[in-house]
Amino acid sequence: MTSTTRTKRLTRRRDRGEHCESDGGRRNRKGAPRLLQGDCVEVLKELEPMSVGAVVCDPPYAIGWQGERWDSGAIREAAARHGHGRLSKPEAFEAWCGIWGSEALRVMKPGAFLLAFGSPRTHHRLAAGLEDAGLEIRDTVIWLHSRGISKSRHYAGGRATTLKPAIEPIVVARRPNEGTTEETIGRHGTGALNVEDCRVEGRHPANAVVTHDEGCTAEACAPSCAAALLDAAAEGGEGGVGTQLRPTRFLYCPKPTRTERDAGCEEFPEQAFNLLPSTGKSRPTRNPHPTLKPIELMRWLVRLACPAGDLVLDPFMGSGTTGVAAALERRRFCGIEKEEGFVEIARARIDHWASGAGRRAGDDAVGSPAHRPLGSRRRR
Ligand SMILES: C[S@@+](CC[C@H](N)C(=O)[O-])C[C@H]1O[C@@H](n2cnc3c(N)ncnc32)[C@H](O)[C@@H]1O
């Protein structure tokens, strides 16, 4: 079935008010990813209770990212539709997180983990909403990167209203166990994180993930590189320029490259993509999703949270990075996305990375200098 035929079919079903299943013609293939188009609060009601091994997702942050409606007005409207009118923006976001969180909780197995990205400005509301829904907050992973660009206006006297963004928090929550953790593991395979499969240079994984500075090369870290400085500080030394670093104790994960963004999207037209409209710079891409996450990071999270072979759910699938990660980590996948265009892109990306050629390309990309763990780098 061509992409156009699939899109027409999705549109007809949406017009009839149904949520749509985009199966790319593979409905009968065992273990094929299940991609559903619609509002996750409604679609989740139709999924089987206690069927999900982990939820790994990147929901809207409610910060009005690039003027996207799904990241602002739509959240308040959804909260109002569910009886939470007259709330401030932050309160409505918290209420809405509670609404989708309750639906997610219902389909999760006891002891299953839910990992959700948030914004430094709003993740406290995300965590509170999930807690109100009945999930336990277990931890917060910090993804520390050095690629953020300050969006603050500047004022007289060298003043600004925000700092340069350098972290993204990931809330780690769990559906309460059924009995003890041991009993939950025995009954459902859930209840604990797969730390053994996620060790970093042999160490118990930390709740911090870092990226390198833009000035780092395959040979050496830039003097201000966060990964290098953290490692040096953890060793108790100064880690001066020119010293050889020991292998990092933090997972290293770069932001996605353009090649990673577009892989599998060859059937879609190229369009100008402007990640930061304030800079006025745009470049062509076939996957214009504004908030794409890196595959390597999503693979680590999927591996950490979801028991081997179990089902990963992403209720805010976007262009499907969690689905790509699930395919590469050999977990089953169910994704929900409101926008049909993104469902199509997600389908194409997951197919690409799940195929033999995509897997090989993924291995090559992961082995490239930009992806090599810090252990192989030296300071200059
Ligand atoms: C932050 S993006 C996820 C990006 C994804 N991690 C990726 O790498 O492509 C959030 C996505 O959730 C979708 N979305 C927002 N509200 C939704 C809802 N109520 N139900 C389903 N999808 C929704 C948006 O259209 C958007 O694509």
The ligand as an SDF file (V2000), in Angstrom:
LIG
                    3D

 27 29  0  0  0  0  0  0  0  0999 V2000
    7.3080   15.9250   21.9620 C   0  0  0  0  0  0  0  0  0  0  0  0
    6.5510   15.2110   20.5900 S   0  0  0  0  0  0  0  0  0  0  0  0
    7.2580   13.5770   20.5260 C   0  0  0  0  0  0  0  0  0  0  0  0
    8.4410   13.4520   19.5830 C   0  0  0  0  0  0  0  0  0  0  0  0
    9.0320   12.0760   19.5320 C   0  0  0  0  0  0  0  0  0  0  0  0
    9.7260   11.7700   20.7550 N   0  0  0  0  0  0  0  0  0  0  0  0
   10.0120   11.9250   18.3600 C   0  0  0  0  0  0  0  0  0  0  0  0
   11.2000   11.6240   18.5890 O   0  0  0  0  0  0  0  0  0  0  0  0
    9.5840   12.1220   17.2170 O   0  0  0  0  0  0  0  0  0  0  0  0
    4.9480   14.9850   21.1750 C   0  0  0  0  0  0  0  0  0  0  0  0
    3.9690   14.4540   20.1370 C   0  0  0  0  0  0  0  0  0  0  0  0
    2.7360   14.1800   20.8100 O   0  0  0  0  0  0  0  0  0  0  0  0
    1.6780   14.4520   19.9170 C   0  0  0  0  0  0  0  0  0  0  0  0
    0.4810   14.6830   20.7590 N   0  0  0  0  0  0  0  0  0  0  0  0
    0.1820   15.7910   21.4710 C   0  0  0  0  0  0  0  0  0  0  0  0
   -0.9600   15.5990   22.1580 N   0  0  0  0  0  0  0  0  0  0  0  0
   -1.3750   14.3380   21.8790 C   0  0  0  0  0  0  0  0  0  0  0  0
   -2.4750   13.5560   22.3090 C   0  0  0  0  0  0  0  0  0  0  0  0
   -3.3970   14.0420   23.1550 N   0  0  0  0  0  0  0  0  0  0  0  0
   -2.6070   12.2940   21.8380 N   0  0  0  0  0  0  0  0  0  0  0  0
   -1.6710   11.7930   20.9750 C   0  0  0  0  0  0  0  0  0  0  0  0
   -0.6090   12.4910   20.5270 N   0  0  0  0  0  0  0  0  0  0  0  0
   -0.4660   13.7500   20.9770 C   0  0  0  0  0  0  0  0  0  0  0  0
    2.1470   15.6630   19.1120 C   0  0  0  0  0  0  0  0  0  0  0  0
    1.4870   15.7210   17.8520 O   0  0  0  0  0  0  0  0  0  0  0  0
    3.6490   15.3970   19.0010 C   0  0  0  0  0  0  0  0  0  0  0  0
    3.9650   14.7690   17.7760 O   0  0  0  0  0  0  0  0  0  0  0  0
  1  2  1  0
  2  3  1  0
  2 10  1  0
  3  4  1  0
  4  5  1  0
  5  6  1  0
  5  7  1  0
  7  8  2  0
  7  9  1  0
 10 11  1  0
 11 12  1  0
 11 26  1  0
 12 13  1  0
 13 14  1  0
 13 24  1  0
 14 15  1  0
 14 23  1  0
 15 16  2  0
 16 17  1  0
 17 18  1  0
 17 23  2  0
 18 19  1  0
 18 20  2  0
 20 21  1  0
 21 22  2  0
 22 23  1  0
 24 25  1  0
 24 26  1  0
 26 27  1  0
M  CHG  2   2   1   9  -1
M  END
$$$$
